[in-house]
């Protein structure tokens, strides 16, 4: 899976924006499963969202 397809798939599955998905994908060295887990946790955790907004 190339980077573009992975980011689009992350966006479809999580509902996060393209930039958030791209950054998560790059942050975890293009590991799709880790990026998906991160975005899923980020969606449900108020503390992670607090850090994100800051």
Secondary structure, 3 states (H helix, E strand, C coil): CCHHHHHHHHHHHHCCCHHHHHHHHHHCCCCHHHHHHHHHHHHHCHHHHHHHHC
